[in-house]
Structures are given as structure tokens and as C-alpha cells.
Amino acid sequence: MDTGSPSSHRWRFFRLGGFDQVRLDTAEDLLHLRELDQKLWAALSCPVDGLEFDPRTLAMLDTNGDGRVRVPEILDAVDWVCTMLRDLRPVMAGSSSLPLAAIDDSIPEGRRLLASARQIQNFLGQEGAEAITIEHVAGTEALLHESPFNGDGVITPISARDQATQILIEEIMTCVGSVQDRGGAPGISAEQVEAFYQAAALYVEWLRQAQENAQTILPFGENTTAAREIVNSLRVKLDDYFIRCDLAAFDPKAEDALNPALLAYEAISPHELRLDTDLEHFPLARIEAGRPLPLETGVNPAWAQALAAFKTLVVVPLFGDVVTLEQPQWEKIKSSLEAHEAWLAAKAGAEVESLDSRRLQDLLDGDSRKELEKIIAEDLSLAEQVESFEGVTRLVHFTRDLVVLLNNFVAFRDFYSRDRKAIFQAGTLYLDGRACELCVRVANPDTHVTLAALSQTYLTYCRCTRRGSTEQMHIAAAFTGGDSDNLMVGRNGIFYDRTGEDWDATIVKIVEHPISVRQAFLSPYKRFGRMIGDQIAKFAAAKDSAVDTAAGSKLSGIGTGADPAKPPTPFDVGKFAGIFAAIGLALGAIGTAMASVMSGFLNMAVWQMPLVIGGIILMISGPSMIIAYLKLRQRNLAPILDAGGWAVNTKARINIPFGATLTTLAELPVGAKRSTVDPFAEKKTPWKKWAVLLALFMALGMAWDKGYIQRIFVNAFPLFSSQQNNATLETPVQTQLPANQTTAPDK
């Protein structure tokens, strides 16, 4: 794919999410989409599962069936639609109804599609309709399932013209298996027909060989199969018996050892005997040198019934009604069945063995195969037409869904739109007084979190279940507003999917990142408050433990009695005086420091005081706010989607203004009335007010004593201060005279 070749088409782009996205607003944009540089596409592939998109459309786009939709498949679909339609306005509008006049019947494929569309309308009783809709093609599979012929070369029992052919089709399916037709029904194709008749011919020929050579292949006539089975069941025991007798003839001293020992009988005698477990491993009869095998009396009870059947089926037909079996006779029996064993080993056509040989011969001699081939040919004659049915279905689906997919694949226009949602947005999560719009389906939170954590976004993974159902899914919800104080594993919420169905959502995993600058501003103070609370709790716990320990030791001392030899510890005045002196010095140092700070603060001009307070607050909250701001600017959608199987081709930013639209906070409706009277509010205790007033008066008194308040008034009202000074200078100074002198003496 040459993505760098120049294009004569004038493309238009818009900037959203920190990157340029192409606008696909006209039919010309679709016609030239193959010329667009692939580096400018928002995504390069997406999964076919877990999206809020018609799965049938995605399956049609996934031509290679790998579970992903890729750029070449998108381009092929766009080119095909642009070729099949002379009017692309329904495609650009995303219409679920395709006017038949929009199909280009000037090309052969277009004419076939138009004819198939009209035939679908005829099947549905919509003759003469000017458009074909999604609802029309949705019943295509049902039409193919109910129809006896659907053009795939597979015929089903309902394809038969008579009952005999229907029975034959069912017999073939039973013998050689079946395949599914286009409608999903089991049936047979030309391959199954060929396999069946070939197996039937081989099986009939195999049976014919036995009939022609019955003297050797079937030495026991119709009972040959039963005779073979009984011989094979006794073969090992008979060979064992005659070998033992030969060994006893070789060495008479071995005769006792070759028979069951007395200890073997003693071992089984205490309990109830069973033929199958206790006796079947004993020889068929007592071992003696050169002794023939008795067939009626003196045989092992575990094998008596089998030997009786052996005599009836095998011995009597060959040797007459004898009561013993010599070793040469046994060897003759084995050799008489060798031809039969060879014939069985050469069996062919076993697939049709369940059918009677006469039935198979009738099928081979008759015209049944030609009838089946004729029906298959009739079905295949509709192949082109039925394939056009599928083409009509694709065309109608692409008319409705193609542009929607392009605006979520070539560009993320729907995601950054206020009135639409992207196909990867699964729904809305309501939790902790917020509504989260960026929720994506997740197959496995443990594997998804590895890559999604790089998005710099606060994510909560929720398990969603339905009441009264075993259906379950996982989502990853992005929190882009508010704070994280009340977000924790185990909290419950409600998730509404795109169809409006509600799910019970429970947080199972959290990926922590900054949510807002406001949260970062308050976080140092919250951390400090938590630290103070933790220290107080630890101190209280330590004191409580110490009290318990002291009480326990005192109680144990009472129980055992005090040690009279150990005098009580005297009170150390010097020790406690030193402690009190150290506490006093510490309090004095703290007071001096506070006085110095207060003195420096009060010596400032009034306009400088707010700046100092703001600077202190900025020093405390500034670093966390800056870090949070930088991280919020780095929030990226790509890792969240890539972790779910996408191949995002750009940095899809979630900046602060856009993030505020993805998570909305609870607000009172416009015009709502709110009463502040809470009958269950906590009662306010007056000691807090008196403590604040006492501290205020102490601070004012200290400031007055040091002259800070006077300085403030002098600095705040310089004009008033200068007027007072002038008045003081203009007032004459009267010298105090002695009591006996009323006027100053003349000089």
C-alpha cells in the first residue's frame, strides 16, 4: 500500500484530542480514501469483539476471519461499496434503507445484486418496494434455512422429491457423515454421495468373495462368525493347556508344579468362591502327560460354559460328538479359520456395514445415485443467485454502518463529539455521585491493566453482573472529574450499557492517577490531616496498651503479694523538675518563634499580608498541583484501547476541558429550591467558639502590648496620622509655673 503518494483530492482536517483528524463528509472523501496516507489514520486495526457495533457487519469486514478488522479490509469494503452504488448519499447518511435505484446496474455484479434484492422482496411479500432494509436482509438466513435449495451443493432430507430419496439421504448421513448447508441444516454433498456408493460397492464385492469361496472362508457356514469368536476367546487357555501337558510329558516331575498348588486352594477356600476371579486363572483341566482335553467332565468350572459352546459350534461340525479334544485336532481348528481371518482383515466398505447387503445391492443396481446427483446439480444452479443474497446483505449493512466505523477508525470523530459516543464506549457508570462516560469492555482486568496504566488516567475496573442471570462482564471506567477519596475496591455502582440495560457494578481493581487540579490542591492538607489522625490513633492505642499492661501487672502483684524485702521507690523531685524545665523551655521556644513570625507578619503593609498568605499556600499546594497538571495533560486514550486489542496510530489526548465532559458531577437542577435546615445535623458545641474567641483576644492583646496595632493604624491611615502630628506641633507648650507665680517673669 503506497501511503506516501500524492493525492489530487483536497482533504479537510480538524484538530481534536491534540492531533489532526480527517473529515469524511462527502462522497468524494470515500472515493479517494485509499489515497489518504495511512500515517494519518487514527487506528490501524480493531477487534471484532467488545464493541458497540453490529457484529454481523464486523464479521463481513473481517474477510480473513482472524478476529480483527484492518486497514486493507476497510479499504476493500469502501471500494466495493463505491463500485456497487451510483449514489453514495444513503451511505453518507448512514441509512438503514438502501434505495434500489442507488444500485449501479450498468455492471454485471450490480445487476445481480439488484435482481437478488428484488427476489428477497418477493420472498417477503414486498414486491415493488423501492428500497431494501436491514429488516429485509435480516431474514435471509431464515429463508436459506427453510428453503430446500440454497446454492451451496449440500442437499438435506427436505430437498428430496419423494420419501425413498429422503430415506436414502438419511442413510448416507448415518453411514458416511454429514455437512452443514448454508442455512445450518445437516445434509450431504457430492463428496458424501461418492464416498457412500464407493463404500457400498467395495462392501458388496467383499461379501461376494465370501459367497464364492464359502468352503474355505466360511468353514462353519452361517455360524462361522460365532465359531471364530468362541475360538479366539479360548485360544490362550487351550494353548496353555496343551503346552503344560507337553511339558509334563517332557519331565514327569514337573506335573505337580504345573497344576494348582494346594496352597492356592487353601487361599481361596475361606471365602465364597466366584468363577470369574478365583478360578479363571487355573488351567482348563488337570495337567497330565499326553492327556487330551476333556470337553464335558473334569473341566475348570470357570470355563465349562465356554467349552460347551466351543464343542457345539466348532468340535461337533469338524469331528463329531466327541468328549475329548486331542492336540492335533486343536491345531486343525486353528488352521481352518486362517482363511476367514484373512478375509476379515481385507474388509472394505465398513462404513455401510450397518445396511443390509440386499439393500446395498439394490442401490447399486438402481438409479438412486443419478437422482441424488440431479438434486445436487439443481441446488448448485442457484449458487450465483444465493451468493448475491449475501452481497445484498453486505451492501445494506455497509450502507448503514460503514461511515460510522470510519469515524471511529480513520478518525475518532465520534469520541470527541458531544452528541455521539464512540463504538468502544460500552455505556455509563454511575458511582460516587458521578457519571463516567468513558467505559470500555475488558476481557481480563489483570492483563489489561499492564498497558492501560500508561494512559495516566484514573481507572477503576468493575465486575458487572445481572440479577437472575449468570451473564457477567468487566469494564474499565475512567474518572476524569471529582476526587478519589471515596473510590475503593469493593464499592458498588450501576452500569448502564448502550441498550439501556442496567448491571450491578463492583470495583475490583484501581489504577491511581491524578483526577483534577482541585484534588491536587487539597491533597497536602488531607494527607497532613490523615497523618495527624494516624498519630493520635497510634498514641491512643499505645496509651491504652500501657494502661492495660499496668493494670495487669498490678492485679498480678495483688494475687502474688508484694515483696516485703523490696522497699517502694521514693519520689525523685529532681527528675521531675528537670522534665518540667525542659517542657517549659520547649514551650518558650515555640512561643518565641511564633511571636517572631507574628511580629514579622504584622510589621508588613496591609497589601503585603494576602500575598504572604497566598505564597505560603502556594508553597504547600503548588508542587502537587504542578505535577497533577502535567499528568492531566498527558492523559492518553491509546493505551486503554491498545490493551483491549486495538492498534491506535496516534496520541488521542484527554485534556482537562475534554476530560470534564467525560465525567459529570452531581448538580442540583436549575431552579430547584434547597432547604439548609437539617434536623439531624450535628449539635454545635459552644466551647469551640469560646476557644476561638479566647485565642483571638490573646493575639490582639499581645499585638496591642507590642504596639503592632498602632503601627497598623499608622501605616493604614497616614493622612490622619500626619494631621494629628501637625496639630500637636501647632499647640503651644505651656510651662508649669510655681504655685505662687501666675505669669512668666519679664526678661
Salt bridges, closest charged atoms under 4 A:
ASP20 OD1 - ARG15 NH1 3.03
ASP25 OD2 - ARG12 NH2 3.27
ASP25 OD2 - ARG23 NE 2.94
ASP25 OD1 - ARG413 NH1 2.55
GLU28 OE1 - HIS32 ND1 3.59
ASP29 OD1 - HIS9 NE2 2.66
ASP37 OD2 - LYS39 NZ 2.80
GLU52 OE2 - ARG441 NE 3.14
ASP54 OD2 - HIS397 ND1 3.42
ASP54 OD2 - ARG400 NH2 2.57
ASP66 OD2 - ARG70 NH2 2.97
ASP76 OD1 - ARG34 NH2 3.18
ASP79 OD2 - ARG34 NH2 2.56
ASP87 OD2 - ARG89 NH2 2.94
ASP104 OD1 - ARG86 NH2 3.61
ASP105 OD1 - ARG86 NH2 2.90
GLU171 OE1 - ARG359 NH2 2.83
GLU194 OE1 - ARG369 NH2 2.16
GLU205 OE2 - ARG208 NH2 2.04
GLU212 OE2 - ARG208 NH1 2.19
ASP239 OD1 - LYS334 NZ 3.21
ASP240 OD2 - ARG244 NE 2.99
ASP278 OD2 - HIS271 NE2 3.68
GLU288 OE2 - ARG286 NE 3.92
GLU296 OE2 - LYS311 NZ 2.24
ASP321 OD1 - LYS311 NZ 3.06
GLU331 OE2 - LYS334 NZ 3.49
GLU341 OE2 - ARG228 NE 2.90
GLU353 OE2 - LYS347 NZ 3.02
ASP356 OD2 - ARG358 NE 3.69
GLU371 OE2 - ARG161 NH1 3.07
GLU373 OE2 - ARG369 NE 3.30
GLU378 OE1 - ARG161 NH2 2.27
GLU384 OE2 - ARG112 NE 3.42
GLU390 OE2 - ARG182 NE 3.04
ASP401 OD1 - ARG400 NE 2.71
ASP414 OD1 - ARG420 NE 2.79
ASP419 OD1 - ARG420 NH1 3.84
ASP432 OD2 - ARG434 NH2 2.34
ASP432 OD1 - ARG491 NH1 3.17
GLU437 OE1 - LYS421 NZ 2.98
ASP446 OD1 - LYS509 NZ 3.41
ASP485 OD2 - LYS526 NZ 2.59
GLU501 OE1 - ARG466 NH2 3.10
ASP504 OD1 - ARG467 NH2 3.63
